[in-house]
Amino acid sequence: MNDCGHALVGGPTGHRRSAFSWQLIAFNMLAGRVAQPIMRLAQLWTNFQQTGVSVQRLGDILNTRTELTQATRSSLPPIKGRIEFDEVHFRYRPDGSEILRGISLAIEAGEVIGVVGRSGSGKSTLTRLLQRLYVPERGRVLVDGMDLALADVSSLRRQIGVVLQDNMLFNRSIRENIALSDPGVPLEAVLK
């Protein structure tokens, strides 16, 4: 419809000019009809690739072994905050490339650091290793000198707070969002 409107508005003014104008309009209409299916196909291919990645990630989640609570694991005392990565190596899949290679760093309690790098360089992976959401292939992650491989995971996670780049609030009150992991927590603890 838009092309027809252009044709009517720019109607003939002279014979030669008119023939060229109509040819240009016809070409424009034809180009639009050819380009639209190609653009739709390109969008379909992009959607297909995104779906493939999502299915792969879902498969990874479904194939992940559940964490077993073992009586041999130690409950963490209240964390003071010293964090150490000792020669940590990590890859997402056994056949995948290493994301972290021999990372060693120590962060003292109360120390503020910035971890910078390009997308996919392992910044978020470090925080997930610290939360024991991932397990290093080699090396150790220590909190206050205790190897997290020997620590009770629930004891660790109760004492760690993570603020992600993309914050998400649920459609609830601020109090309910803060107390999401423990809905029965007293108001004083939420305000703290």
LINFEN-V252260 format. One record per residue. N is the residue number from 1. RES is the residue in one small letter. SS is DSSP state (H for helix, E for strand, C for the rest). OMEGA is omega as a letter, one per 30 degrees, with the letter a starting at -180 (999 if undefined). Layout:
N|RES|SS|OMEGA + N|RES|SS|OMEGA
This chain:
1|m|C|l + 2|n|H|a + 3|d|H|l + 4|c|H|l + 5|g|H|l + 6|h|H|a + 7|a|H|a + 8|l|H|a + 9|v|H|a + 10|g|C|a + 11|g|C|a + 12|p|C|l + 13|t|C|l + 14|g|C|a + 15|h|H|a + 16|r|H|a + 17|r|H|a + 18|s|H|a + 19|a|H|l + 20|f|H|l + 21|s|H|a + 22|w|H|l + 23|q|H|l + 24|l|H|l + 25|i|H|l + 26|a|H|l + 27|f|H|l + 28|n|H|l + 29|m|H|l + 30|l|H|l + 31|a|H|l + 32|g|H|a + 33|r|H|l + 34|v|H|a + 35|a|H|a + 36|q|H|l + 37|p|H|l + 38|i|H|l + 39|m|H|l + 40|r|H|l + 41|l|H|l + 42|a|H|l + 43|q|H|l + 44|l|H|l + 45|w|H|l + 46|t|H|l + 47|n|H|l + 48|f|H|l + 49|q|H|l + 50|q|H|l + 51|t|H|l + 52|g|H|l + 53|v|H|l + 54|s|H|l + 55|v|H|l + 56|q|H|l + 57|r|H|l + 58|l|H|l + 59|g|H|l + 60|d|H|a + 61|i|H|a + 62|l|H|a + 63|n|H|l + 64|t|C|l + 65|r|C|l + 66|t|C|l + 67|e|C|l + 68|l|C|l + 69|t|C|a + 70|q|C|a + 71|a|C|a + 72|t|C|a + 73|r|C|a + 74|s|E|l + 75|s|C|a + 76|l|C|l + 77|p|C|l + 78|p|C|a + 79|i|C|l + 80|k|C|l + 81|g|C|l + 82|r|C|a + 83|i|E|l + 84|e|E|l + 85|f|E|a + 86|d|E|l + 87|e|E|a + 88|v|E|l + 89|h|E|a + 90|f|E|l + 91|r|C|a + 92|y|C|a + 93|r|C|a + 94|p|C|a + 95|d|C|a + 96|g|C|l + 97|s|C|l + 98|e|C|l + 99|i|C|l + 100|l|E|a + 101|r|E|l + 102|g|E|a + 103|i|E|l + 104|s|E|l + 105|l|E|l + 106|a|E|l + 107|i|E|a + 108|e|C|l + 109|a|C|l + 110|g|C|a + 111|e|C|l + 112|v|C|l + 113|i|C|l + 114|g|C|l + 115|v|C|a + 116|v|C|l + 117|g|C|a + 118|r|C|l + 119|s|C|l + 120|g|C|a + 121|s|C|l + 122|g|C|a + 123|k|H|l + 124|s|H|l + 125|t|H|l + 126|l|H|a + 127|t|H|l + 128|r|H|l + 129|l|H|l + 130|l|H|l + 131|q|C|a + 132|r|C|l + 133|l|C|l + 134|y|C|l + 135|v|C|a + 136|p|C|l + 137|e|C|l + 138|r|E|l + 139|g|E|a + 140|r|E|l + 141|v|E|a + 142|l|E|l + 143|v|E|a + 144|d|C|l + 145|g|C|a + 146|m|E|l + 147|d|E|a + 148|l|H|l + 149|a|H|a + 150|l|H|a + 151|a|E|l + 152|d|C|a + 153|v|H|a + 154|s|H|l + 155|s|H|l + 156|l|H|a + 157|r|H|l + 158|r|C|a + 159|q|C|a + 160|i|C|l + 161|g|C|a + 162|v|C|l + 163|v|C|a + 164|l|C|l + 165|q|C|a + 166|d|C|a + 167|n|C|a + 168|m|C|l + 169|l|C|l + 170|f|C|a + 171|n|C|a + 172|r|C|l + 173|s|C|l + 174|i|H|l + 175|r|H|a + 176|e|H|l + 177|n|H|a + 178|i|H|a + 179|a|C|a + 180|l|C|a + 181|s|C|l + 182|d|C|a + 183|p|C|a + 184|g|C|a + 185|v|C|l + 186|p|C|a + 187|l|H|a + 188|e|H|l + 189|a|H|l + 190|v|H|a + 191|l|H|l + 192|k|C|999
